[in-house]
Amino acid sequence: MSVPIDVSDEVLSGEAVAIDVQPVGFLLRALGAAIDMLLGYAVFILWIFLRIWLLDVGVLDETTDRIALVSAFVVSFVVLPITMEVALKGRSLGKLAVGGRIVRVDGGAAGFRHAFIRALLGVLEIYMTFGGVAVLTGAFNARSQRLGDLVAGTYSQRVRTPALVSHVPVLPPPLAGWAQIADVARLPDRLARRISQFLQSAPRMIPAARERVALDLLTEAGPFVSPMPSAPPEQILIGITVLRRERERRALQNSDRRAERLTGRRVGV
């Protein structure tokens, strides 16, 4: 009996494959936001010291001082976050520290418009309330999205994830006899690559979509497989992939032997 899977918060590809992406956790997200907030305050405070010095030496008067103060506020809390996110492709100092990156809710790359909305609302929810509004908003949604994320349609995705383990298909035991007489040499390379990609992503697919895609691929491969064994579609696709891999390995070995005979040297030495 299969266990129901909640896929309401997953990113799905066109083949109904659940793409393995994870949002940054609430605590890490808060830590990254705190680092970015401190950076903005640090830049603004540096300007305050510079302003005091410029006023002492007479460079700034009352009118230019007000203009410069507003400009410093905008640069520190709006322009700086936008510039960093756009230049670093969704990253910032805080996100680099916690291993996050801002992306759209569909998994695509965020752009200038998303960074502008996030920075504009960030003035209210981060800098003017010392992160209070952002914390309250992020604590009550699954992806720890702050108000700016909800309006812009973005979230912080983890980019420091464990490396994926390479999956090498193994011939299913029921197909051992079939493999001795099977011919899959005519299978087109493009179709073979699609089958290989399906087998790599199959464990992450919705069960119904997994069965449907396997059956569709086997139907396409049917004219190029002789004889067709009696087994579940996904097992047959695994058998086809293993046989093609072995055929390509033998072809490479034969090519190396011919090269050795022609050159008198061992290939790869």
N, C-alpha and C positions, 0 to 999 in steps of 0.2 A: 504493500500500500504506500503510495507516494505521499510525502508531506507537503501540504500547500505552501507555496512560496509567495511572500508579499513582494510584488514587483511594481507597486505603485510609485516608488521613489527611485526606480532604476532608469538608466539611459539605455535605450534600445536602438540597435542598428536597423537597417532596412530588412535584414533577414531575421528580425526578432531576437537578435543576440543581446543578452544583457551585458553591456560593457562594464568591466570591473573598475569603477571609479569610486573613490571614497571622499566624503567631505572632511575637512579638518574638524577635529573635535572642539567642543565649546571652550574648554580650558586653554587649549593651544591657540584657538582663534582669539580669545581674550588676551593672551600673552602677546601675540603678534600685533594686535591692535594697540596694546599699551606701549609697545616699542615705537610704533609709528606715531602715536600721540605724543610721546616724549620727544621724538625728533622734531615734530611740528612746534611744540612749545620751546624747544631749545633754539630753533632758528628764530622764533619770534623774540625770545629773551635776548639773544645776541643783538637783534636789531634795536631793542630798547637801550642797551648799553651804548651801541653805536650812535643812536639818536641823542642820548645825553651828551656824548662827546661833541657831536656836530653842533648842538645847541650852544655848548660852552665856547666853541671856537667861532661861532657866528655864521656858520655855513647855512643853517636852517633858521627861517623866521617862523612866526606863528602860523601863517597860511601854508607854507610848504611843509611844515611839520605835521599838520593834520593830514595833508594829502599823502605824505610818506608813511604815516602811521597806518592809514587805511590800506595803502599798497602793501605794507609789510604783513598786515593781517591776511590779505587775500593771497599773497605769495606763500606764506607759511602754512596756511590751512586749506587752500584750494589748489593753487598752481603746483605746489610741490608734490602733493599726493597724485595729482593727475599725471604730471610729468614722469614720476617714478613708475607708475603702473603701465603707462603707454610705452615708455622706453624699455622696461624690463619685461614686457609682455605679460602683464597681470601680476607681477611680483612687486614687492616693496621690501624695505629693510626688515620689517617685522615678519613678513611672509617668508623671506629667505631664512630667517632664524627658525621658524617653526615648520618649514617645508610645505608651504601652501602656495596656491596660485589662483587668482580670480578668473573664473570661466563662466560662460553662460549656463543657464540651467539645462540646456540641451547638450552640454559638453563642449561646445564650440569656443573659440577664442574670444575674449572680451575686447572691445575696441574703445576708441576715445569717448563715444557717447556714454558707454557704461561707466567709464572712469569719471566722467564729468558729473553724472547723476550721483554716483557714490560719494564723490568729494563734496558736492554741494550740500547733500543731506548730512554728510559727516561733520560739517561745521556745527549743526544743531545737536546731533545725537552723540558726538564724540567730544568735540572741543568745548562747546558751550555747557555741556552737562557732565563733563569729565567721564564720558563713556557710559553714563547711567542708562540712557535710552537704548544704546546699542546692546548693553548687557541684558536688559529686560526683554528686548525683542529677540535676541539670539537664544535666550534660554527657553523659549517656547516654540521653537520649530526644529525639525529633524536635522537640517543642514546648518544650524547655527547662523542663519542669515540675519544680518542687522537690517534696519529699515532701508538703508541705501541699496542693499542687495535685493530686497523684496521689490522695490520700485524699479531698479535697473534690470531685474531678471538675471541675477548672478549669484554665485556662491563660491566659497573658498575650497578648492579641491586639493587633496593631498597629492604631492608629487614625489614624496619619499616613500615608496612602497617596495616591498621585497621583490627581488627579481623573479620573473616567472620561470618555472621549471620547464625545460624543454620536454615536450611530449613525443616520444618515439613509439609509433604504433607497433603492436606485436600481433602476429598472425593468430586469430582465434583457433583453438584446438579443433573444433568441428570442421574447419576448412583445410586441415592439413592434407587430406587426400585430394581435394579439389585443386590445391596449389600445385600439385605434381603435374597436372595436365592442363591447367588454365592458360589461356592466351589473352593478355591485356596490352599487347604491344601497340595496337592501333588506337588506343585511347589518346585523344588530343591533349597536348601539354596544358592548354588553358583549362580544360575540364579537370585534369589531374590536380592542378593547383587549387581549384575551387574545392575539390574533395578534401585536399590536405588542410585547407583553411577551415573547412567545416569541422573536421575531426579535432583540430586544435581548440576550437571554440565550443564544441558540442557540450562539454560538462557545464558550461555557464548558460546554456540556452533553456528556455521554457520547454518542458517536456513535450507538449503538443507540437510546438514549432520545430523541435529537434527531430521528431518522427516525420513531420511533413517535409522538411528540407532534405532529410536522408532519402526519403522515397523519391523526391523529385530528382535528386542527383543520380540515384540508381537508375531511374528511368532514362535519363540522358546517357548514362554510361552503358546501358544494356546492349546497344548495337555493337559496341567495341569489346565486349567481354564474351569469351567462349570457353567452355560452356557456362551457363548461368547457374550458380549453386542454389540450393534451397536453404536459405538462412535469413535472419532479420536483415533489413536493408543496411543498417549501420555496420553490422559485422561484415557484410560483403564489401562495403566501401573500405573498411580497414584492410581486408584481404587484398583488394585491388591496389591499395597504396603500398602495402608491404611488397607485393610482387613487382610493382614498378620500381620501388627503391632497390630491390635486389637486382633487377635487370640493369638499372643504371650503374650500380656498383660493379657488376661484371663487365659492363661496357667500358668503364673507366680502367679496370684492371687490364683488359685486353689492349686498350690504347697505350697503357704504360708499357706493357710487354713489347708491343710493336716499336715503341720509341726506343726501348732499350736495345732491341736488335739492330735498329738503324744507326744508333749513335755509339753503341758499345759501352754506354754508361748507364748506371742505375738512376732512374728518374727520382728526383726529390733529394739526391745526395749533393 
